[in-house]
């Protein structure tokens, strides 16, 4: 709606997990490097956690774009599935068609696939998003997948991605065997106050801005106060602020516009 007014080729503050818009804050860069290290060194289990809206899924999508041609990957977005359906979804994302879809058949075919990929020199990566939703039995099944290994290396690298509840779940006594196998763990924190303006202008630049959109320093501070540095909340308020700028024909985003945007998001604007 406001793209033409601001001279943008696309909306800069969508809340979809578009890797093209990923902003590498200090914490996101560290998380990314931890993932790359875990994959290249074939560490087996990796864990990435963070609050809702901190960019975990976007980071994973960016990771997939950086994998070399000797990698095979599966990305499971819906982890809230029954055990056999979860295994079936994993197999399907690796391109395996299995009939009948029984637990034994799926595990057997996955094992065959992983051995085949090893012979071809491929590294196989499985990413499970929203892993805090996994039940203990599902996590145990995923642990069993990691048992597929040679004397020297893991046949599959499994990345568990989730909210802080995942850390709590994995620390439970019943999952000690799985917890001991996690070689890389990293928790993504929100953006620092000093990173907010860089984040905003990064997304504007990717969306095609020529620099004609300006967020005042006090507006940036207000955005931080509202969002706490959570990228998804920053996106919500900035998107609404740009809409207000379009309506008022103003390309300078003020603190009053941010406050009004927050009021609209929170639903307490007076009519």
C-alpha positions in Angstrom: 0.0 0.0 0.0 2.8 2.4 0.8 5.6 1.0 -1.4 5.2 3.5 -4.2 5.1 6.5 -1.9 8.4 5.5 -0.3 10.0 4.1 -3.5 10.3 0.6 -2.2 10.3 -2.6 -4.3 8.8 -4.7 -1.5 7.6 -4.3 2.1 10.6 -4.1 4.4 8.9 -5.2 7.6 7.0 -8.3 6.8 7.1 -10.8 9.7 7.7 -13.8 7.4 11.0 -15.6 7.7 12.7 -14.2 4.6 16.4 -15.0 4.8 17.2 -12.0 2.4 16.2 -9.7 5.2 18.3 -11.4 7.9 20.2 -8.9 10.0 23.3 -10.3 11.6 23.3 -8.8 15.1 26.2 -9.9 17.3 24.0 -12.7 18.7 22.7 -13.8 15.4 26.2 -14.0 13.9 27.4 -16.1 16.9 24.4 -18.4 16.5 25.0 -18.8 12.8 28.7 -19.5 13.3 27.8 -22.1 16.0 25.5 -23.9 13.5 28.1 -23.8 10.7 30.7 -25.2 13.0 28.4 -28.0 14.3 27.4 -29.0 10.7 31.0 -29.0 9.3 32.4 -30.9 12.2 29.5 -33.3 12.2 28.7 -32.9 15.9 25.4 -34.7 15.6 23.0 -32.7 17.8 22.7 -28.9 17.9 20.3 -26.7 19.8 19.3 -23.1 19.1 16.8 -21.4 21.4 15.3 -17.9 21.7 12.2 -16.0 22.7 9.3 -15.8 20.2 10.1 -13.4 17.4 13.9 -13.3 17.8 14.5 -14.6 14.3 15.3 -18.3 14.8 13.4 -19.5 11.8 14.9 -16.8 9.6 18.3 -17.8 10.7 17.7 -21.4 9.8 16.4 -20.4 6.4 19.5 -18.3 5.9 21.6 -21.3 7.0 20.0 -23.5 4.3 21.0 -21.0 1.6 24.6 -21.2 2.7 25.0 -25.0 2.7 27.3 -26.2 0.0 26.5 -28.6 -2.8 27.6 -31.6 -0.7 24.7 -31.1 1.7 21.3 -32.6 1.9 18.7 -31.0 4.2 15.2 -31.4 5.6 13.4 -28.6 7.4 10.4 -29.5 9.6 8.3 -26.5 10.5 5.4 -28.4 12.1 6.8 -30.5 14.9 3.5 -31.0 16.6 2.8 -34.4 14.9 2.3 -37.9 16.1 5.5 -40.0 16.1 5.1 -41.9 12.9 3.8 -38.8 11.0 6.8 -36.9 12.2 9.2 -39.6 10.9 7.2 -39.6 7.7 7.5 -35.9 7.3 11.2 -36.1 7.8 11.5 -38.8 5.2 9.3 -36.9 2.7 11.4 -33.7 3.1 14.5 -35.7 2.2 12.5 -36.8 -0.9 11.8 -40.4 0.2 8.6 -42.0 -0.8 7.8 -44.8 1.6 5.0 -47.4 1.4 3.6 -48.5 3.7 4.4 -45.7 6.2 5.2 -47.8 9.2 7.7 -46.9 11.8 10.0 -49.8 10.9 9.8 -49.0 7.2 10.6 -45.4 7.6 13.5 -46.0 9.9 14.9 -48.6 7.6 14.6 -46.4 4.6 16.1 -43.4 6.4 19.0 -45.6 7.5 19.5 -46.8 3.9 19.3 -43.2 2.6 21.9 -41.9 5.2 24.4 -44.6 4.3 23.9 -43.9 0.6 24.5 -40.2 1.2 27.7 -40.9 3.2 29.1 -43.0 0.3 28.4 -40.1 -2.0 30.2 -37.7 0.3 27.1 -35.8 1.4 26.4 -34.2 4.8 22.8 -34.7 5.9 21.1 -32.0 8.0 17.7 -32.2 9.7 16.3 -29.0 11.2 13.2 -29.2 13.5 11.6 -25.9 14.2 9.3 -25.2 17.2 11.0 -28.2 18.9 9.7 -27.2 22.3 6.4 -28.8 21.1 8.0 -32.2 20.8 6.9 -34.8 23.4 9.4 -36.9 25.3 8.7 -39.9 23.1 9.2 -37.9 19.9 12.5 -36.5 21.2 13.6 -40.0 22.1 12.8 -41.2 18.6 14.9 -38.3 17.2 17.7 -39.4 19.5 17.5 -42.8 18.0 18.0 -41.3 14.6 21.3 -39.9 15.8 22.4 -43.5 16.6 22.9 -43.9 12.9 26.7 -43.4 12.7 30.0 -44.9 11.5 33.0 -45.5 13.8 34.2 -42.0 13.0 31.2 -39.7 12.3 27.5 -39.0 12.6 25.4 -39.8 9.5 23.0 -37.0 10.3 23.3 -33.6 11.9 20.1 -32.7 13.9 19.3 -29.1 14.8 16.6 -28.5 17.4 15.2 -25.0 17.2 12.7 -23.7 19.8 11.6 -21.3 22.5 13.3 -21.3 25.9 10.9 -24.1 27.0 13.0 -26.4 24.9 16.0 -25.9 27.2 13.8 -26.7 30.2 12.4 -29.8 28.5 15.8 -31.1 27.5 17.1 -30.6 31.1 14.5 -33.0 32.4 15.9 -36.3 33.9 14.1 -38.5 31.4 16.0 -36.9 28.5 19.5 -37.2 29.9 20.8 -39.4 27.1 19.6 -36.9 24.5 21.0 -33.9 26.4 24.4 -35.5 26.7 24.5 -35.8 22.9 23.9 -32.1 22.2 27.4 -30.8 21.3 26.4 -27.2 20.4 23.9 -25.1 22.4 23.2 -21.4 21.8 20.5 -19.0 23.0 19.7 -16.0 20.8 19.1 -12.8 22.8 17.1 -9.8 21.5 18.9 -6.9 19.7 20.8 -4.4 21.8 19.6 -0.8 21.8 22.6 0.2 19.7 21.5 -2.3 17.0 18.0 -1.1 16.5 18.7 1.6 14.0 21.1 -0.6 12.0 18.4 -3.3 11.9 15.7 -0.9 10.6 17.9 0.7 7.9 19.2 -2.7 6.9 15.7 -3.9 6.1 14.8 -0.7 4.4 17.9 -1.0 2.2 17.1 -4.6 1.2 13.6 -3.5 0.3 15.0 -0.9 -2.1 15.0 2.3 -0.1 17.3 5.1 -1.5 17.7 6.6 2.0 14.7 8.9 1.8 13.1 7.4 4.9 14.3 8.6 8.2 13.6 7.4 11.8 14.4 10.0 14.3 16.6 9.1 17.3 13.7 9.4 19.7 11.6 7.3 17.4 14.3 4.6 17.5 14.3 4.8 21.3 10.6 4.4 21.5 10.7 1.4 19.2 13.2 -0.2 21.5 11.1 0.5 24.6 8.1 -1.1 23.0 9.9 -4.1 21.4 12.6 -4.9 23.9 14.8 -5.6 20.9 12.5 -8.5 19.5 12.8 -8.3 15.7 9.2 -9.4 15.1 7.8 -6.6 17.3 10.2 -4.1 15.6 8.8 -5.2 12.3 5.2 -4.8 13.5 5.6 -1.2 14.8 7.8 -0.1 11.8 5.3 -1.4 9.3 2.5 0.4 11.0 4.6 3.6 11.3 5.3 3.5 7.5 1.6 3.2 6.9 1.1 6.3 9.0 3.8 8.1 7.1 2.1 7.2 3.8 -1.3 8.5 5.1 0.2 11.8 6.3 2.6 12.0 3.4 5.6 12.2 5.7 8.9 10.3 5.1 10.3 11.3 8.5 9.1 8.9 11.1 8.7 10.7 14.5 8.2 9.5 18.0 4.6 10.5 17.9 4.1 8.3 14.9 5.7 5.4 16.7 3.5 5.9 19.7 0.4 6.0 17.6 1.5 2.8 15.8 2.0 1.1 19.1 -1.5 2.2 20.2 -3.0 0.8 17.1 -1.1 -2.5 17.5 -2.1 -2.8 21.1 -5.7 -1.9 20.3 -6.2 1.1 22.5 -6.5 4.0 20.0 -9.4 6.3 20.8 -11.9 6.5 18.0 
